[in-house]
Amino acid sequence: MEDEKKQNNNFKIVGINLAILAGYTVLSGLTEGGPFIDAFFLVIHVITCFIISMIKQKWVWSLSALVVLLIGVSSCVGILFNIKGGINFH
């Protein structure tokens, strides 16, 4: 029973971090200079997760940082390539 509660808390931590990532990614996609703003918030978010991981000594925060980093970099690149008149390799 206690393991389920701990696992639910871990899913909440990862879920909240992904929701935060989605929030600032959508907002930065709507603004001029979106990829740079998204990258700035992404770096701050990942560093914050790693710092919390060290303070609380919980691996779920490190896992959250890695998940945010992987998804955040891919979404940042997606925003970069969707800019009007953006990078064209043809």
N, C-alpha and C positions, 0 to 999 in steps of 0.2 A: 504494500500500500504506500509506504513511504518512498519507494523507488519510483512509483508512478507520479507522485506529487513532484519529486525532484525532476523527473523527465518533463513534466508539463511546464515547470518553471524554466527549464532550459529551452523548450520550444518557444515560450513567451519571449525570452531574451533575444533569440535569433529572429523571431517574427517582428518584434518591435524594431530591431535594427534594420530589417529589410523594409519595413514601412517607412522609416525615416529616410532610408536610401531612395525609395520610390518617390517620396515627397520632394526632396531637393533635386532629384533628377528631372522630374516633370517640370518643376519651376525653372530650372536652368535651361531646359529645352525650349522654353517659351521666351527666353530673354536673349538679347544680343550678347555674343561672347559666351554662349551656353557651355561649350566643352571646357572652357577654362574655369568657369564658375563651378561646374560639376566636379572637375578635377580637384579644385581647391577644397570644396566640402568633403570630397571623398578622402583626401589625405587626412584632413582633420578628424573625420569619422573613424578611420582605421586606427590612427594613432590613439584616439580616445579609447577605443575598444581594447587596444593592447595595454594601455595604462590601467584601465579598470581591471583587466585580467591579472596584472601583476599585483594590484592592491588587494583585490578580493581573492586572489589565488584560485580562480575558477577557470577551467579550460574552455568552458562554453563561450566566454568572452573572446578568447583567441580564435575559436571556431567562427564566431560571428564576424570578427575582423577579416578572416580569410574569405568568408562567403561574401561579405560586403565588398571586399577588394576585387574578387573575381567577377561578380555581377556588375559592380560599379565601373570597372575598366571597360567591360564589354558595352555597357550602356553609354559610356562617355564616347567611345569610338563610334557607336551608332549615331549619337547626336552629331558628331563631327562630320560624318559622311552624309547626313541628311540636311546639312545647311544648304540653302539655295545657292547655286553656283559654286558649290563646294569643290572638293578634290575630284578631279576627273582624270582617269588614267588612259583615256582613249586618244 
